[in-house]
Amino acid sequence: MKKQISNYTPEQIVSAASESSAAPSNIKPTEAHIDAVSQLFTELEMAYHNQFHKAFPDHRSLSMAKQLWLRMLVDLQPEHIIAGGRKALCNSDFLPSLNSIRQLADAAAMDGIPDIKAAYLQACNATGTKQAVSWSHPIIYYAGKATGWGFLRSESEARTFPVFERNFQLLAERVRKGEILEVPIAKAIEQHKAEPLDKTEQKLRLKILRSELGL
């Protein structure tokens, strides 16, 4: 059973989170990140009042926790941090840990992205102009394009799936970091409207036609 953050001292919180979090230390938080973490703590305090004040009984411990959480969540998008916190509020009777917030924020970032096997089958079965396909998520289009549509069609799953999987995972990480993928709009086939011939051109073409028909 996982320990709840309310059982930790501020120093233990720092130690546990430092060991378990993989957030890069060289990313600088933006104002949006600072606001997101502040909002997260405000909502956690409102939802878990007694547990919250037991975990952070004074200004020092609260300040330390906010700084730590900010460092460890800085690689996530601010909106996903908030979404992860609200997911925790809806699903947990206990004050969530930093790790659980990271997991929920990651899940929020990946919301809508299909299972990789389903994505692979969709890419393999796509026909016609790929930009015009109703993809369940744009990541499938870009993973298929990076893998190669011809390669997907002509080679076995044993060869194509590992390549598709790698491309899919790289794209999923980019989405997790906040990149928005959009399928380019397919170009419409230009239809050139024939311009009417002038009378001189009409007479000339009619003369040529009569000559060819022996009239």
NUVEXFI-450715 format. One record per residue (C-alpha): residue in one letter; residue number from 1; x, y, z. Coordinates in steps of 0.2 Angstrom, whole numbers, plus 2048, in hexadecimal, padded with zeros to 3 digits. Example, Ala and Ser with C-alpha at 12.3 -4.5 7.8 and 13.67 -1.06 7.14 Angstrom:
# residues 2
{residu:a; num:1; u:83E; v:7EA; w:827}
{residu:s; num:2; u:844; v:7FB; w:824}
# end
This chain:
# residues 215
{residu:m; num:1; u:800; v:800; w:800}
{residu:k; num:2; u:807; v:811; w:7FB}
{residu:k; num:3; u:80A; v:81E; w:809}
{residu:q; num:4; u:800; v:82E; w:808}
{residu:i; num:5; u:809; v:83E; w:808}
{residu:s; num:6; u:800; v:843; w:818}
{residu:n; num:7; u:80C; v:836; w:821}
{residu:y; num:8; u:81C; v:83F; w:81B}
{residu:t; num:9; u:826; v:84D; w:823}
{residu:p; num:10; u:82B; v:85A; w:816}
{residu:e; num:11; u:83D; v:853; w:816}
{residu:q; num:12; u:836; v:841; w:812}
{residu:i; num:13; u:82B; v:849; w:804}
{residu:v; num:14; u:83B; v:850; w:7FC}
{residu:s; num:15; u:844; v:840; w:7FE}
{residu:a; num:16; u:836; v:835; w:7F7}
{residu:a; num:17; u:832; v:840; w:7E9}
{residu:s; num:18; u:844; v:843; w:7E4}
{residu:e; num:19; u:847; v:830; w:7E3}
{residu:s; num:20; u:837; v:82C; w:7D9}
{residu:s; num:21; u:834; v:83B; w:7CD}
{residu:a; num:22; u:83D; v:83C; w:7BC}
{residu:a; num:23; u:83A; v:84E; w:7B9}
{residu:p; num:24; u:848; v:857; w:7B0}
{residu:s; num:25; u:852; v:863; w:7BC}
{residu:n; num:26; u:857; v:86E; w:7AE}
{residu:i; num:27; u:845; v:874; w:7A9}
{residu:k; num:28; u:841; v:885; w:7B0}
{residu:p; num:29; u:82F; v:887; w:7B6}
{residu:t; num:30; u:824; v:894; w:7AD}
{residu:e; num:31; u:818; v:8A0; w:7B6}
{residu:a; num:32; u:80A; v:894; w:7B0}
{residu:h; num:33; u:813; v:885; w:7B9}
{residu:i; num:34; u:814; v:890; w:7C9}
{residu:d; num:35; u:802; v:894; w:7C7}
{residu:a; num:36; u:7FD; v:882; w:7C4}
{residu:v; num:37; u:806; v:87C; w:7D3}
{residu:s; num:38; u:7FF; v:88A; w:7DE}
{residu:q; num:39; u:7ED; v:886; w:7D8}
{residu:l; num:40; u:7F0; v:873; w:7DB}
{residu:f; num:41; u:7F5; v:876; w:7ED}
{residu:t; num:42; u:7E6; v:882; w:7F0}
{residu:e; num:43; u:7DA; v:874; w:7E9}
{residu:l; num:44; u:7E3; v:867; w:7F3}
{residu:e; num:45; u:7E1; v:871; w:803}
{residu:m; num:46; u:7CE; v:874; w:800}
{residu:a; num:47; u:7CB; v:862; w:7FC}
{residu:y; num:48; u:7D6; v:85A; w:80A}
{residu:h; num:49; u:7D6; v:867; w:817}
{residu:n; num:50; u:7DB; v:85D; w:826}
{residu:q; num:51; u:7E7; v:851; w:81D}
{residu:f; num:52; u:7EF; v:860; w:814}
{residu:h; num:53; u:7F3; v:86A; w:824}
{residu:k; num:54; u:7F9; v:85A; w:82C}
{residu:a; num:55; u:805; v:858; w:81D}
{residu:f; num:56; u:80A; v:86A; w:81C}
{residu:p; num:57; u:808; v:871; w:82E}
{residu:d; num:58; u:811; v:881; w:82B}
{residu:h; num:59; u:816; v:88E; w:81E}
{residu:r; num:60; u:828; v:886; w:81D}
{residu:s; num:61; u:822; v:874; w:819}
{residu:l; num:62; u:815; v:87B; w:80D}
{residu:s; num:63; u:822; v:886; w:804}
{residu:m; num:64; u:82E; v:877; w:803}
{residu:a; num:65; u:821; v:86C; w:7FB}
{residu:k; num:66; u:81B; v:879; w:7EE}
{residu:q; num:67; u:82D; v:87B; w:7E9}
{residu:l; num:68; u:830; v:869; w:7E8}
{residu:w; num:69; u:820; v:865; w:7DE}
{residu:l; num:70; u:824; v:873; w:7D2}
{residu:r; num:71; u:835; v:86C; w:7CE}
{residu:m; num:72; u:82F; v:85A; w:7CC}
{residu:l; num:73; u:820; v:85F; w:7C2}
{residu:v; num:74; u:828; v:86C; w:7B7}
{residu:d; num:75; u:829; v:860; w:7A8}
{residu:l; num:76; u:816; v:85F; w:7A7}
{residu:q; num:77; u:80B; v:86B; w:79F}
{residu:p; num:78; u:802; v:877; w:7AC}
{residu:e; num:79; u:7F1; v:872; w:7A6}
{residu:h; num:80; u:7F5; v:860; w:7A9}
{residu:i; num:81; u:7FB; v:863; w:7BA}
{residu:i; num:82; u:7EA; v:86B; w:7BF}
{residu:a; num:83; u:7E1; v:85D; w:7B6}
{residu:g; num:84; u:7EB; v:850; w:7BF}
{residu:g; num:85; u:7E7; v:858; w:7D0}
{residu:r; num:86; u:7D4; v:859; w:7CC}
{residu:k; num:87; u:7D4; v:847; w:7C7}
{residu:a; num:88; u:7DC; v:843; w:7D8}
{residu:l; num:89; u:7CF; v:84D; w:7E1}
{residu:c; num:90; u:7C1; v:843; w:7D8}
{residu:n; num:91; u:7C9; v:832; w:7DC}
{residu:s; num:92; u:7D2; v:832; w:7EC}
{residu:d; num:93; u:7CD; v:834; w:7FE}
{residu:f; num:94; u:7DF; v:837; w:803}
{residu:l; num:95; u:7EB; v:845; w:7FF}
{residu:p; num:96; u:7F4; v:840; w:7EF}
{residu:s; num:97; u:806; v:83E; w:7EE}
{residu:l; num:98; u:811; v:847; w:7E2}
{residu:n; num:99; u:813; v:836; w:7D8}
{residu:s; num:100; u:801; v:834; w:7D6}
{residu:i; num:101; u:7FF; v:846; w:7D0}
{residu:r; num:102; u:80C; v:842; w:7C3}
{residu:q; num:103; u:803; v:833; w:7BD}
{residu:l; num:104; u:7F3; v:83B; w:7BC}
{residu:a; num:105; u:7FA; v:84A; w:7B3}
{residu:d; num:106; u:802; v:83E; w:7A7}
{residu:a; num:107; u:7F2; v:836; w:7A4}
{residu:a; num:108; u:7EA; v:846; w:7A1}
{residu:a; num:109; u:7F7; v:84B; w:794}
{residu:m; num:110; u:7F4; v:83A; w:78B}
{residu:d; num:111; u:7E1; v:83B; w:78B}
{residu:g; num:112; u:7DA; v:836; w:77B}
{residu:i; num:113; u:7E9; v:82D; w:774}
{residu:p; num:114; u:7E4; v:81C; w:76F}
{residu:d; num:115; u:7EC; v:80B; w:774}
{residu:i; num:116; u:7FC; v:809; w:76A}
{residu:k; num:117; u:7F6; v:7F8; w:762}
{residu:a; num:118; u:7E5; v:800; w:75D}
{residu:a; num:119; u:7EF; v:80F; w:756}
{residu:y; num:120; u:7FA; v:803; w:74C}
{residu:l; num:121; u:7EB; v:7FA; w:744}
{residu:q; num:122; u:7E3; v:80A; w:740}
{residu:a; num:123; u:7F3; v:810; w:737}
{residu:c; num:124; u:7F4; v:800; w:72D}
{residu:n; num:125; u:7E2; v:800; w:728}
{residu:a; num:126; u:7E2; v:812; w:722}
{residu:t; num:127; u:7DF; v:814; w:70F}
{residu:g; num:128; u:7DF; v:823; w:703}
{residu:t; num:129; u:7E5; v:834; w:707}
{residu:k; num:130; u:7EC; v:833; w:719}
{residu:q; num:131; u:7E8; v:845; w:71E}
{residu:a; num:132; u:7D6; v:841; w:71A}
{residu:v; num:133; u:7D4; v:832; w:726}
{residu:s; num:134; u:7CA; v:835; w:735}
{residu:w; num:135; u:7D7; v:830; w:741}
{residu:s; num:136; u:7D2; v:82D; w:753}
{residu:h; num:137; u:7E1; v:837; w:758}
{residu:p; num:138; u:7EE; v:841; w:74E}
{residu:i; num:139; u:7FC; v:837; w:756}
{residu:i; num:140; u:7F8; v:828; w:74B}
{residu:y; num:141; u:7FA; v:832; w:73B}
{residu:y; num:142; u:80B; v:839; w:740}
{residu:a; num:143; u:811; v:828; w:746}
{residu:g; num:144; u:80B; v:820; w:736}
{residu:k; num:145; u:813; v:82D; w:72C}
{residu:a; num:146; u:824; v:82B; w:735}
{residu:t; num:147; u:823; v:818; w:734}
{residu:g; num:148; u:81F; v:819; w:721}
{residu:w; num:149; u:80E; v:815; w:719}
{residu:g; num:150; u:816; v:80A; w:70C}
{residu:f; num:151; u:820; v:801; w:719}
{residu:l; num:152; u:810; v:7FE; w:724}
{residu:r; num:153; u:807; v:7F7; w:715}
{residu:s; num:154; u:815; v:7EC; w:70E}
{residu:e; num:155; u:81E; v:7E5; w:71D}
{residu:s; num:156; u:819; v:7D9; w:72A}
{residu:e; num:157; u:813; v:7DE; w:73C}
{residu:a; num:158; u:822; v:7D7; w:743}
{residu:r; num:159; u:82D; v:7E4; w:73A}
{residu:t; num:160; u:821; v:7F2; w:73A}
{residu:f; num:161; u:819; v:7F2; w:74B}
{residu:p; num:162; u:82A; v:7F6; w:755}
{residu:v; num:163; u:82E; v:804; w:749}
{residu:f; num:164; u:81C; v:80B; w:74B}
{residu:e; num:165; u:81D; v:809; w:75E}
{residu:r; num:166; u:82D; v:812; w:760}
{residu:n; num:167; u:826; v:821; w:755}
{residu:f; num:168; u:816; v:821; w:75F}
{residu:q; num:169; u:81F; v:821; w:770}
{residu:l; num:170; u:82A; v:830; w:76A}
{residu:l; num:171; u:81A; v:839; w:764}
{residu:a; num:172; u:811; v:835; w:774}
{residu:e; num:173; u:81F; v:83D; w:77E}
{residu:r; num:174; u:81E; v:84D; w:774}
{residu:v; num:175; u:80B; v:84D; w:777}
{residu:r; num:176; u:80E; v:84B; w:78A}
{residu:k; num:177; u:81A; v:85A; w:78A}
{residu:g; num:178; u:80C; v:865; w:782}
{residu:e; num:179; u:80E; v:863; w:76F}
{residu:i; num:180; u:7FE; v:864; w:766}
{residu:l; num:181; u:7FD; v:859; w:756}
{residu:e; num:182; u:7F1; v:85D; w:748}
{residu:v; num:183; u:7EF; v:853; w:738}
{residu:p; num:184; u:7F2; v:85F; w:729}
{residu:i; num:185; u:7E3; v:863; w:71E}
{residu:a; num:186; u:7E3; v:859; w:70E}
{residu:k; num:187; u:7E5; v:863; w:6FF}
{residu:a; num:188; u:7D5; v:864; w:6F4}
{residu:i; num:189; u:7D7; v:85F; w:6E2}
{residu:e; num:190; u:7D7; v:86F; w:6D8}
{residu:q; num:191; u:7C9; v:86F; w:6CB}
{residu:h; num:192; u:7CD; v:87A; w:6BC}
{residu:k; num:193; u:7BE; v:882; w:6B5}
{residu:a; num:194; u:7BF; v:882; w:6A2}
{residu:e; num:195; u:7BE; v:893; w:69B}
{residu:p; num:196; u:7B3; v:896; w:68B}
{residu:l; num:197; u:7BC; v:898; w:67B}
{residu:d; num:198; u:7BA; v:8A8; w:671}
{residu:k; num:199; u:7B1; v:8A7; w:660}
{residu:t; num:200; u:7C1; v:8A7; w:656}
{residu:e; num:201; u:7C8; v:898; w:65F}
{residu:q; num:202; u:7B7; v:88F; w:65E}
{residu:k; num:203; u:7B7; v:891; w:64B}
{residu:l; num:204; u:7C9; v:88B; w:649}
{residu:r; num:205; u:7C5; v:87B; w:654}
{residu:l; num:206; u:7B5; v:878; w:64A}
{residu:k; num:207; u:7BF; v:87A; w:63A}
{residu:i; num:208; u:7CC; v:86D; w:640}
{residu:l; num:209; u:7BF; v:861; w:645}
{residu:r; num:210; u:7B6; v:862; w:635}
{residu:s; num:211; u:7C6; v:85F; w:62C}
{residu:e; num:212; u:7CA; v:850; w:636}
{residu:l; num:213; u:7B8; v:849; w:633}
{residu:g; num:214; u:7B9; v:84C; w:620}
{residu:l; num:215; u:7AA; v:858; w:620}
# end
